[in-house]
C-alpha cells in the first residue's frame, strides 16, 4: 500500500487535490476525528470532520452576506491547536530590503481596508462529475460571501521594501498535516499581491475571524479560487522563482485542453488554477418543493470571480425556453449578484427549473462541464426539481 505522501503525489500528478478522502455510495465521505470549536457546525453538512470540511445547505444561502455561522468551511489540515493572538507574529522575508516580524497589534496599526468577496472552493460541485473523481464530495454549498477587514498586502510589502527581483509571494499558515503530509503552502504572483483589493484580514463580517476560518489572520485573494486565501497566516516569503512545493507545483492545477472523461492527464498538460468560472445557484424554490400552479418566483445568486455578471436567464421547462431574470440588490466586484424572475407554470406537474449566467466577458455556463481529474470548476446551469400541485 502506498504511504500517505506517495498517495498524495500520485493523485496530485493527475491533478487530484485537497484532502484525499474516498467517495462512497450516496456521495458521503469517510471521516475520522471530531470537529474543533463550536461555530454553527450543527447547521452545516459535514463532508470531513478532521480536518473540518463543512458545506452550507442551499437553504441557508439566502442573503447577500453569508453569516459567519453559515459560511462553508474548507481545511486541508486540522485547525492549529494553539491560536494565541498575543503571541502570534507574521514573518515577512525573502526578496525584501527589511525583513519584518509583525505582531497582530502592529498589523492593525497599518491603514485598514475592507473588501467584500465571494469565496468558493475550486471543488464545489465535485460530487456531480461523471465518472467520479477523488476528493471532498462537495455539492452546491462550498461558497459564501463575507466582508473581510484587514490591511492591504501591498502595504505590508511596501513596509518591508519589496525588491525588483520579487516575482512571487509564498504564503504559509500555522496549520500542519499529519506525518509526512506536505505543508499547505500557496503562492500568488506579485501583480495579484500588489492589487489594492488583496488583503490580510483579521475580521470577518465585523468580528474577529473565527478560528475555523483562519484566526487571527487570513489572506483574502479576491476573485480566485478559495485555496489561495490561506488561513492562520504566519509567513510571507517573497522570491523570484515559483515555489516548488506540492500544493503549487502539483496541486490545484487544471488541464490546458479538453480531456476525455476519466482519462489521466500528463503533468505537462496542467496549469495552475486561478480564477473562478461563471456560475449560478438557485436558492428559491428549493429542491423537492411543492408549489401551487400559477406564478412561481425563481431567485438565487450568480458570480464569476474577477468578472461581473452581465445577465442571468431561467427556464421552467427543462431548458426548452429561457427568460431573462432581474439583477437586484447589492453589487460589488468579486461578489455574487442576486437574480429574480417570475415564471408562469399553469399545470400541475413535475418541473425542472434551471438557471444560467453570463459574465462581463461573454462567458456563459456550459451545458456540459469540462471534466478534469480533480473535479474543479463544475459550472453547468443549476437545476432544481419541483412539483406543481
C-alpha positions in Angstrom: 0.0 0.0 0.0 1.3 3.5 -0.8 2.4 5.7 2.0 0.2 8.8 2.5 2.7 11.1 0.9 3.1 8.8 -2.1 -0.6 8.6 -2.5 -0.9 12.4 -2.4 1.8 12.8 -5.0 0.3 10.1 -7.2 -3.1 11.7 -7.1 -1.5 15.1 -7.5 0.1 14.1 -10.7 -3.4 13.5 -12.0 -4.5 16.9 -10.7 -6.4 15.4 -7.7 -6.1 17.9 -4.8 -7.4 18.7 -1.4 -7.9 16.3 1.4 -7.9 12.9 -0.3 -10.9 11.0 1.0 -12.7 8.1 -0.7 -16.0 8.6 -2.4 -18.6 6.1 -1.2 -22.2 5.4 -2.2 -24.6 8.3 -1.6 -22.0 11.0 -2.0 -20.8 10.8 1.6 -17.3 10.7 2.8 -15.4 8.6 5.3 -14.4 11.0 8.2 -12.5 10.5 11.4 -11.9 12.6 14.5 -14.0 15.3 15.9 -14.7 18.9 14.9 -12.9 21.8 16.6 -14.8 24.6 18.2 -18.5 25.4 18.2 -19.0 27.6 15.1 -22.5 26.6 13.9 -21.4 23.3 12.5 -24.7 21.7 13.5 -26.4 23.7 10.7 -23.9 22.7 8.1 -23.3 19.5 6.2 -20.2 17.5 7.4 -18.0 16.4 4.5 -15.0 15.7 6.7 -14.7 16.2 10.5 -10.9 16.2 10.9 -9.8 18.3 9.2 -13.1 20.2 9.3 -14.8 20.5 5.9 -18.4 21.6 6.1 -20.8 22.5 3.4 -23.6 25.1 3.6 -27.1 23.9 2.8 -28.6 25.8 -0.1 -31.5 26.9 2.2 -29.0 28.9 4.3 -27.5 30.8 1.3 -30.4 33.3 1.3 -28.6 36.6 1.9 -26.0 38.6 0.0 -23.7 38.4 3.1 -23.3 34.9 4.4 -23.4 34.9 8.3 -20.2 33.5 9.8 -22.0 30.6 11.3 -23.4 29.6 7.9 -20.2 30.1 6.0 -18.7 26.9 4.5 -15.5 25.5 6.0 -12.6 24.2 3.9 -9.5 23.0 5.6 -6.6 21.0 4.3 -5.1 20.4 7.7 -6.6 20.4 11.2 -7.2 23.7 12.9 -3.9 24.7 14.7 -4.3 23.6 18.4 -2.9 26.9 19.7 -4.1 30.2 18.3 -2.9 33.0 20.7 -3.3 36.4 19.2 -0.9 37.9 21.7 1.9 35.5 20.8 1.2 35.4 17.1 3.5 37.0 14.6 3.7 37.4 10.8 7.2 36.9 9.2 7.9 38.8 6.0 11.2 37.9 4.3 12.9 36.9 1.1 13.4 39.5 -1.6 12.7 42.4 0.6 15.1 45.1 1.9 13.9 44.9 5.5 12.6 41.5 6.8 9.8 42.0 9.3 8.3 40.3 12.3 4.9 41.9 12.9 2.6 41.3 15.8 -1.2 41.5 15.3 -1.3 44.9 17.0 1.4 46.2 14.6 -0.6 44.8 11.7 -3.7 46.7 12.9 -1.8 50.0 13.0 -1.5 50.0 9.3 -4.3 51.6 7.2 -7.4 49.3 7.3 -9.1 48.1 4.2 -12.4 46.2 3.7 -13.3 44.1 0.7 -16.4 42.1 0.1 -15.6 38.8 -1.6 -17.4 35.6 -2.6 -15.2 32.7 -1.8 -15.7 29.4 -3.5 -13.9 26.1 -3.2 -12.5 25.1 -6.5 -14.1 21.7 -6.0 -17.6 23.0 -5.3 -19.8 20.7 -7.4 -17.2 17.8 -7.5 -19.9 15.3 -6.5 -21.7 15.8 -9.8 -18.8 14.8 -12.1 -19.1 11.5 -14.0 -17.0 9.4 -13.9 -16.4 10.2 -10.2 -13.2 11.9 -9.0 -11.5 11.6 -5.6 -11.6 14.4 -3.1 -14.2 16.1 -0.9 -17.6 15.4 -2.5 -18.9 19.0 -2.4 -22.3 19.6 -4.0 -23.6 23.2 -4.2 -22.7 24.9 -0.9 -19.0 25.3 -0.8 -19.4 29.0 -1.4 -20.2 32.1 0.6 -19.8 35.9 0.7 -18.3 37.9 3.5 -16.9 41.3 4.3 -13.2 41.0 5.2 -11.4 43.8 7.1 -7.6 43.9 7.4 -4.6 45.6 5.8 -3.6 45.6 2.1 -0.9 43.1 1.4 0.7 45.8 -0.8 1.2 48.0 2.3 2.9 45.2 4.2 5.3 44.5 1.2 6.0 48.2 0.9 6.9 48.5 4.5 9.3 45.5 4.0 10.9 47.2 1.0 9.9 44.9 -1.9 12.8 44.3 -4.3 12.5 44.3 -8.1 13.6 40.6 -8.1 10.4 39.7 -6.1 8.0 38.0 -8.5 6.0 35.7 -6.2 4.7 35.8 -2.7 4.7 32.4 -1.0 2.1 32.2 1.8 2.2 29.7 4.7 0.0 29.3 7.8 0.2 27.7 11.3 -1.6 24.5 10.2 0.4 21.3 9.9 -0.5 18.0 8.4 -0.1 14.6 10.0 3.1 12.6 9.4 4.8 13.4 6.1 1.8 15.1 4.5 3.1 18.2 2.6 2.7 21.5 4.3 -0.1 23.6 2.9 1.7 26.4 1.1 0.4 28.6 -1.7 1.8 31.4 -3.8 0.5 34.4 -5.8 2.2 36.4 -8.5 3.4 39.8 -7.4 0.8 41.6 -9.6 -2.0 40.0 -7.6 -0.2 40.6 -4.3 0.0 44.3 -5.1 -3.6 44.6 -6.1 -5.2 47.0 -3.6 -8.1 44.6 -3.1 -5.8 41.8 -1.8 -5.9 42.0 1.9 -4.6 40.3 5.1 -7.8 40.1 7.1 -8.3 40.0 10.8 -12.1 40.5 10.8 -14.9 38.6 9.1 -18.2 40.4 8.9 -17.2 42.8 11.5 -15.9 40.5 14.2 -12.5 38.7 14.7 -12.2 35.8 12.2 -13.5 32.6 13.9 -10.7 30.1 14.4 -12.1 27.6 11.9 -12.0 30.4 9.2 -8.4 31.5 9.9 -8.0 33.5 13.1 -6.0 35.6 13.7 -5.0 36.5 10.1 -6.2 35.2 6.8 -5.1 36.1 3.3 -8.0 37.1 1.1 -7.2 36.8 -2.6 -10.4 38.2 -4.3 -11.7 36.6 -7.5 -9.5 33.5 -7.2 -10.5 30.0 -6.0 -10.7 29.8 -2.3 -7.5 27.8 -1.6 -5.4 30.9 -2.3 -7.0 32.6 0.8 -4.6 30.9 3.2 -5.8 30.7 6.8 -3.9 31.1 10.1 -1.3 33.1 8.1 2.2 33.3 9.7 4.6 33.7 6.8 5.1 35.7 3.6 8.2 34.9 1.6 9.0 36.9 -1.5 11.0 35.2 -4.2 12.0 35.4 -7.8 11.0 31.9 -8.8 7.8 29.9 -8.4 7.6 27.8 -5.3 8.3 24.1 -5.9 6.3 22.6 -3.1 3.4 20.1 -3.6 0.5 22.5 -3.4 1.9 24.8 -6.1 3.9 22.5 -8.3 1.5 19.6 -8.3 -1.7 20.6 -6.5 -4.6 22.8 -7.8 -3.8 22.5 -11.4 -6.3 22.3 -14.4 -5.9 20.8 -17.8 -4.8 23.2 -20.5 -7.0 21.4 -23.1 -10.2 19.3 -23.1 -9.7 15.7 -22.0 -11.8 12.6 -22.2 -13.8 12.0 -19.0 -11.8 9.5 -16.9 -8.6 10.0 -18.7 -5.3 10.6 -16.9 -3.6 14.0 -17.6 0.1 14.4 -18.0 1.7 17.0 -15.7 2.9 19.0 -18.7 -0.8 19.4 -19.7 -1.7 21.0 -16.4 -1.5 24.7 -15.4 -2.2 26.5 -12.1 -5.9 27.1 -11.4 -6.5 30.8 -10.5 -9.9 32.5 -11.2 -13.4 31.1 -10.8 -15.8 30.1 -13.5 -19.1 31.8 -14.2 -21.8 30.1 -12.2 -25.3 30.4 -10.8 -27.2 28.9 -7.8 -31.0 28.7 -7.4 -31.9 29.4 -3.8 -35.7 29.7 -4.3 -37.5 27.4 -4.8 -35.6 24.6 -3.1 -35.1 21.1 -4.5 -38.2 19.0 -4.0 -40.5 21.8 -3.1 -44.2 21.5 -3.8 -45.7 24.7 -5.2 -49.1 25.9 -6.3 -49.6 26.4 -10.0 -49.5 29.9 -11.3 -46.7 32.4 -10.9 -43.5 30.9 -9.4 -40.7 33.1 -8.1 -37.2 31.9 -9.1 -34.3 33.5 -7.3 -30.7 32.9 -6.4 -27.1 34.2 -6.9 -24.6 34.3 -9.8 -20.9 35.0 -9.7 -17.8 34.9 -11.9 -14.7 35.6 -9.8 -12.9 38.7 -11.0 -15.6 39.4 -13.6 -19.0 40.9 -13.3 -22.3 39.2 -14.0 -23.9 40.6 -17.2 -27.1 38.6 -17.0 -28.9 35.6 -15.8 -31.6 33.5 -17.5 -34.0 31.0 -16.0 -36.0 28.2 -17.5 -39.0 26.3 -16.1 -39.5 23.8 -18.9 -36.4 21.7 -18.8 -34.3 24.2 -20.7 -36.5 24.4 -23.8 -37.1 28.1 -23.4 -35.3 30.8 -21.3 -36.3 34.2 -19.9 -34.1 37.0 -18.6 -34.0 37.4 -14.8 -33.7 40.7 -13.0 -30.4 41.5 -11.3 -31.3 43.1 -8.0 -29.8 44.0 -4.6 -26.2 44.9 -3.6 -23.4 44.8 -6.2 -19.7 44.8 -5.7 -16.7 43.5 -7.6 -15.7 39.9 -6.6 -19.2 39.2 -5.2 -22.2 37.2 -6.3 -25.2 39.1 -7.7 -28.8 38.2 -6.8 -31.2 37.4 -9.6 -35.0 37.1 -9.5 -37.6 36.1 -12.1 -41.4 35.4 -12.1 -42.4 32.4 -14.3 -45.8 31.1 -15.1 -46.5 27.4 -14.6 -50.2 26.7 -15.3 -50.3 22.9 -15.0 -50.0 20.5 -12.1 -46.9 18.5 -13.0 -43.2 17.9 -12.2 -41.0 20.7 -13.5 -37.2 21.2 -13.7 -36.2 24.8 -13.0 -32.8 25.9 -14.3 -30.6 29.0 -14.3 -27.6 30.0 -16.3 -25.4 33.1 -16.0 -23.3 35.1 -18.4 -20.4 37.3 -17.3 -18.9 40.5 -18.5 -16.5 38.7 -20.8 -19.4 36.9 -22.5 -18.7 33.5 -20.9 -21.9 31.6 -20.3 -22.4 28.5 -18.2 -21.9 25.5 -20.5 -24.3 22.6 -21.0 -21.5 20.1 -20.2 -18.8 20.8 -17.6 -15.1 20.4 -18.6 -14.2 17.1 -17.0 -10.9 17.2 -15.1 -9.3 14.7 -12.7 -9.6 17.0 -9.7 -13.3 17.8 -10.2 -12.8 21.5 -10.4 -15.0 24.3 -11.7 -18.3 22.5 -12.1 -20.5 25.2 -13.6 -23.2 23.8 -15.7 -26.6 25.5 -15.4 -28.1 24.9 -11.9 -31.3 23.0 -11.6 -33.9 22.1 -9.1 -36.9 19.7 -9.4 -40.2 20.9 -8.0 -43.7 19.6 -8.0 -46.6 21.8 -9.1 -49.8 20.9 -7.3 
